[in-house]
């Protein structure tokens, strides 16, 4: 028996909190940063109804601005007690990828919640500087007094999705990209994921959607919604550049089984109408939803498919409120709700 073992809970497991990093890098939303902080404020206002919300800020002025923005959107003033700010510097706002990845560590002494310190290199060195983002997990662990477990592999939170029962979804385009871990082969990467996340089987999809600068994060395409069910995006328009990519991923997913060799339940989710800004195709997707305590926050884009996607996800989560948040402005930064949130599970 191993002296220690790790398990990553699925996103729908109970949360102690959600972590956000407040936006401040205007270059991530060139020419369109103005409305972005209010999108974060709306997200925080929804989350604080049911769980604590930890927000990384650069200092007192940013904290004051963020607090006042959130206050405008909360339904009950008492919910503001669940908003907690931390003077933890960041380079950008994509907390899914630089935030703390909490897992449970079991030893002979018992079970504890720890933070995995994956290496972060700004999606293959695309954006500099990124040293503050790379230090977020360590700073959170120090502030909380939580054990930090160092790893030697580059990994972003948006690149993986787990079901809590031994399965993990990811993509070859991202994890096998030489700009992440050039000295590791597929088997090496699988072994690290299995050890630190407590999974037994990796479900490899292929490529990511158009406009995605992360080299194919899976949280824009396919997500577990329970232990045996995956929602996966499809593009029915054969002329759309996402059609063939998503069809290939769907075909792969249909061939996979769970640990008992039973086929997965697959629910298809439409893609929104293509979203452009300044002639640039953006990675708009309904799959970039976030599962919180008692609710699911879904990015919407002001098109007719919004209602279809919300209804599908409402059937997937009958015991949770499913709420759409307009992410037309947020996605100009090349991410949406799941990209800016990171769950802290309850032990």
N, C-alpha and C positions, 0 to 999 in steps of 0.2 A: 504493500500500500504506500502511495506517495506521502511524504511528510506534510505536503500542503496541496490544496487543489483550489481552483478558482471557478466561479460561475458568474456570468453576466445575466441579470434578470431581463426579461423582455420589457419593452417600453410601457406596456399596459399594467405591469405590476405596480403596486402602490408606491407613490413618491413621497419622500420627505420634502422635496423642493424641485424647482426648475432653475437652471442657471442661464443668464443672458449676459452678453457683453454689449454695453451701450454703444450705438454707432457714433463715430466721430471722423472717420476717414472719408472726406468728401470725394477723393479720387475714386472710391469704389462705386460711387453713384455720380459720375461726372455730369454736371449740369442739372442734376435732379435730386440733390441731397435733401433739399428743403423739407419735403413731406415724409422722409424716411423715419426720423425720430418718433413721429406720431404713430406710425405703423407699429414700432416697438412698444409704444405706450399702450396701444390697444391690446397687443398680445399680453403684456404684463397685467393689464387690467382684467382680462379674462382669467388668466392663470391664478391671480391672487385670491379669487373667490374660493378656491379649493385647496391651495397649497402655498407654501412659502415660495417667494421668488427672490433669488439672489442675483444681484446685478453688479457687474464689474464696471467701475467708472474711473476716469483719470484723476478726479479730484472733486473738491466741494462744489465748484461751479457747475460741473456736469451733473453731480448728484442733485443739486437744487433744481436744475432744468428738467431732469428726468422725472423727479418726484412730482413736480407741478404738472407736467404733461400727463403722467399716469393718473393723477388725481382727477383730471377732467373727464376721464373715461370710466372710472370705477363706478359700479352701481351702488355700492354701499361704502360709506366713508371708512367704516371699521376694517374693510379689506386692506387698507393701506398699511395696517400693522403687519401684514404678510410680506411687505416689500422691504428687503434688506440690501443695503448698498455696501460694496467692498472697494477700497482703494487699490485695486489690482489693475496695473496698466495693461493695455492691449494695443495691438497694431491695427486690428480690424474687428468686425462684429460677428464673425462666424463661429459662434461658441460650440456648435456641434462638432467642429473639427479641432478647435484648440482647447475646449473646455475639459473639465474633469470627467474621465471615464470610470465611474464607480463600478466595482465588482465585489462579490463576496469571496472572502478567503477563508478556507476551512483548514484548521490545523488540529493537533491533538488537544490544544487548549480550548477549541471552540470555533465559533464563526464570527468574523469581523468584516466590516465594510472598509475597503481600501480603494485607493485611486491608482489606476495604471498610468504610468508616465510614458506614453508612446512618444516617439520622436515626431516633431512637426517641422516640415520644411516648406510650408506655403505652397502646397500642391505641386511639388516638383520644382521649387525655386522660382515660381512665376512672379511673386510679389515680394519686394523688400522694402523696409526691414521686416523681419518676422521674429526677432529675438524675444520681444515681450509676449507675443502669442505662444511661443514655444515654452515659456516659463509659467504660464497660467496654472497648469495642473499642480506644479510644485508649490506655487504660492497659495493656492486654495488649500492644499493638504496641510501646509504649515499653519495657516490661519485656523483651520478646523481641528488641528491636532489629529488628523487622519493619516494612517500609514501610507506612504508613497512607495509603489513598487515600480522600479525602473525596468524598461524593456529596451531592446536594441533595434526595434523595427519602426519604420515610419508608417503611421496609420492615422487616418482621419475618421471621425465618428460617422460621417455621412457615407463612408465607403462600405459599411457593414450594417446588417440588420439580423437580429437573433430572435428565436422563438422561445428561448428558455428551456427547451427540451432537446438540445443537442444539435440544432440546425442553425446554419449561418448563411445568409445571402450576401453575395458580393459580385464584382465584375472583374473580368480579366483585364479590361482596358485600364482600370485604375491600379489594382494591386500588383499586376504583373508589369506595369510600366517601369522602364529602367530609371525614370526620374524619381522613383520612390526608394526602392531597395535593390540597387543594381547587383549586389553580391549574393542575392537570395534567389533560389529557384522556387517554382511553384510549391514543391513539397516542403521546403523550408518555411514558407509563408503559412501553409496549412498547419504545420506543426506548432508554430507560435500561436496562431489563432486558437487552435484546439486547447493548448495548455492554459493560456491566460483568460480565455473566455468560456471555457468549460463546454466547448462544442465537440461533436463527434463527426459531423458531416458538413462539408462546404458545398453549397449550391452555387456553381459558377455561371453567371450570365456573361454576355459578351461585351457589347459596347454601350456607351451612354448616349443621351439625347443631344440634339443640336443645341449649340450655344452654351453647353456646360464646360466651364473652364477647369473642372476638377478631374478631367480625363475619365469621366463616367461613374460618378457616385451612384450607388444603387438606390439611394433614398429619393431619387427623381423618377424611379421606374417601378420598383417592386418592393413591397413591404409586407411583413407578417402582420396579420390582424388578430390571430389567435394561434394556438400551437400547431394547427394543421392547415390554416388558410392563408393564402397569399393574394393580395391584390396586385395586379400588374397592369401597367398602362399599355394601351393599344392605340394606334393611329390608323383609322379606317381609310383615310384618303391616300390612295396609292401614289399620288403625285407629291405628297409631303416627304421631306427628307427623313423624317422619323419613322416612316412606315416600315421599311425593310428592317431597320435596326430593332424596333420593338417586336416585330413579328418573329425575328430570330430568337430574341429573349423569351418570348412566349412559348415558342416551340421547345426550347431547352427546359423551361420550367415544367412543362407538361410531362417530360420524361423523368423528372426527379420524384423520389419517394421519401418518406420520413424514416425514422430509425427502425420502424417495424415493417418497412418495405411496403407501406400503404401509399397510394398516390395522394398528392397534396390536393386540397380543395383550392381551386383557382377562380378568382373573381376578377373580371376585366373592368378597367377604369378608363374612361375616355381621356384623351388629351384635350386641353383647351384649344380654342382657335389660336393660331400662331400669334405670338406677341413680339412686336418689334419696337425698337427705340433707336432713332437715328439710323435706320436701315440695318440694325443689328438684330439677328434672331436671338431671342432670350430663352433660357431654359425653364419656361413656364410648365408646371406639371401639378396635377392634383395629388400626386403621390407624396409630395413634400409636406404632408400633414404631420401634426404632432399629437401624440396620445398622452393626455394629462389625467390627473385625478378627476373622474366624473365628466370629462369632456374630451372632445377631439377638435383641434383647431385646424381648419382646412384653408389653404390658399385658393382664392377665387380671382377671376380676371375680367369680369364684366362681360361674359358671353353666355349664350344660351346653354352651353354644356355645364356651367357652374351648378345649376339645379340638379342635373342628372348625376354629377359626381357626388354632390352632397347627399342625395337620396341613396346612392349605392353605399356610401360610407356609413350612413345612418343605419342601414340594415346590417352592416358588419359590426356596429357597436350599439346594440339596442339599449344598453344600460347607461350610455353616456350621451350627453348633449353634443351634437355635432354642429359646429358653428363655422361659417365662412368668414374670412377676413380678406379684404381686397389687398392683393399683393402686386398689383400692376406697377406700382412705384418701387416696391421692395425688390422685385425680380430684376430690375435694371442693374442691381448689384450682383446678379447671376446666382441668386439663391432666394429661398422663401422661408416659411415658418420653421420647418424642421432644421434647416441650416443654421438658424440663429438660436436654437434652444438646445439644452442638454439636461436630461433628467438626473436627479439624485434619488435612487431607490431607497425605500425603507427597509431596514434590516429585519 
